[in-house]
Amino acid sequence: MAIVGAGPGAPDLLTIRAHQRIREAQALVWADSLVSPAIAALAPADCVRISTRSLTLEAVMQVMLQQARADKRVVRLHDGDPCLYGALHEQICRLAEACVDVEVVPGVSAYQATAAALGQALTIPGTVQTVVLTRASGRTGTPEREALRRIAALQASLCLYLSAHHIEAVQEELLLHYPPETPVAIAFRISWPDERLLITTLAAMAATTTEQKLTRTTLYLVSPALAASPTCCSRLYAPSHTHLFRGGHNQATS
Ligand SMILES: C[S@@+](CC[C@H](N)C(=O)[O-])C[C@H]1O[C@@H](n2cnc3c(N)ncnc32)[C@H](O)[C@@H]1O
């Protein structure tokens, strides 16, 4: 059994390994609301296709185990990278209980695809060196120690998943620490044919979301990096910064 990251949407953002697993699948278990049909179409024509769109986790597990016990090469597709917001833990635990071996294949996550679409680094020397991946508390909640108002105090490059429905509360909490003019990228269905990428400020983040009716599959990138001065350069390439492979002796980079 393979749990495979399908990336943000575009089939050519799959890893070669993910592509191979899909091409060899005999049973494909996937959420057709989240993963592009163009990716599912890479599976062989005679592959059994099971949509999880309306299934509970228990029902999904039943289907996966049924196919695995029938000796099928099962591929469970998750959007982006399976280690983020995709119920990987629950599935791995249940598969371990059932003594089914699992391979996890990573995928390009939405935050990486968004930074690439912007042509933008998330870490810039002297400006920001920390990236946080998180979500609004919403219906499922987050631990209190991870409340956005606490995370905001870092003023890091903040990648917000699953937050569009709660964006007004999110904006309010972030404004406790980030300046209102902090740039925000709003990425809707990045790498899909109908992708939209908007740049605004933190002060206008919620209003822009509402105006543009962005409620699903939207990632927010809140970061001082998006406004970094062109003079902020990586020390790694500075002529004065010697290391093992350039001009120094024992100073390996770390
Ligand atoms: C259930 S989570 C899964 C995240 C996924 N595992 C990943 O690594 O990208 C779904 C959320 O991821 C974000 N997302 C996934 N694909 C996206 C895309 N193509 N464009 C923008 N946001 C996306 C949105 O915040 C969406 O609500």
The ligand as a Tripos MOL2 file, in Angstrom:
@<TRIPOS>MOLECULE
LIG
   27    29     1     0     0
SMALL
NO_CHARGES

@<TRIPOS>ATOM
      1 C1         -6.7930   19.2940    3.7580 C.3       1 LIG1
      2 S1         -5.5600   20.5060    3.5400 S.3       1 LIG1
      3 C2         -4.3280   19.5440    2.7720 C.3       1 LIG1
      4 C3         -3.0070   20.2300    2.6110 C.3       1 LIG1
      5 C4         -2.0450   19.4090    1.7520 C.3       1 LIG1
      6 N1         -1.7070   18.1800    2.4130 N.3       1 LIG1
      7 C5         -0.7740   20.1690    1.3830 C.2       1 LIG1
      8 O1          0.3230   19.7630    1.8030 O.co2     1 LIG1
      9 O2         -0.8720   21.1540    0.6470 O.co2     1 LIG1
     10 C6         -6.2910   21.4560    2.2740 C.3       1 LIG1
     11 C7         -5.8300   22.9040    2.3440 C.3       1 LIG1
     12 O3         -4.5420   23.0060    1.7420 O.3       1 LIG1
     13 C8         -4.4330   24.2090    1.0060 C.3       1 LIG1
     14 N2         -4.2830   23.8470   -0.4190 N.ar      1 LIG1
     15 C9         -4.1810   22.6050   -0.9320 C.ar      1 LIG1
     16 N3         -3.9740   22.6600   -2.2700 N.ar      1 LIG1
     17 C10        -3.9540   23.9700   -2.5880 C.ar      1 LIG1
     18 C11        -3.7680   24.6890   -3.8040 C.ar      1 LIG1
     19 N4         -3.5640   24.0500   -4.9580 N.pl3     1 LIG1
     20 N5         -3.8010   26.0360   -3.7840 N.ar      1 LIG1
     21 C12        -4.0000   26.6960   -2.6010 C.ar      1 LIG1
     22 N6         -4.1810   26.0830   -1.4240 N.ar      1 LIG1
     23 C13        -4.1520   24.7400   -1.4160 C.ar      1 LIG1
     24 C14        -5.7140   24.9940    1.2860 C.3       1 LIG1
     25 O4         -5.4850   25.7800    2.4350 O.3       1 LIG1
     26 C15        -6.6880   23.8810    1.5650 C.3       1 LIG1
     27 O5         -7.7800   24.3600    2.3230 O.3       1 LIG1
@<TRIPOS>BOND
     1     1     2 1
     2     2     3 1
     3     2    10 1
     4     3     4 1
     5     4     5 1
     6     5     6 1
     7     5     7 1
     8     7     8 2
     9     7     9 1
    10    10    11 1
    11    11    12 1
    12    11    26 1
    13    12    13 1
    14    13    14 1
    15    13    24 1
    16    14    15 ar
    17    14    23 ar
    18    15    16 ar
    19    16    17 ar
    20    17    18 ar
    21    17    23 ar
    22    18    19 1
    23    18    20 ar
    24    20    21 ar
    25    21    22 ar
    26    22    23 ar
    27    24    25 1
    28    24    26 1
    29    26    27 1
@<TRIPOS>SUBSTRUCTURE
     1 LIG1         1 GROUP 0 **** ****
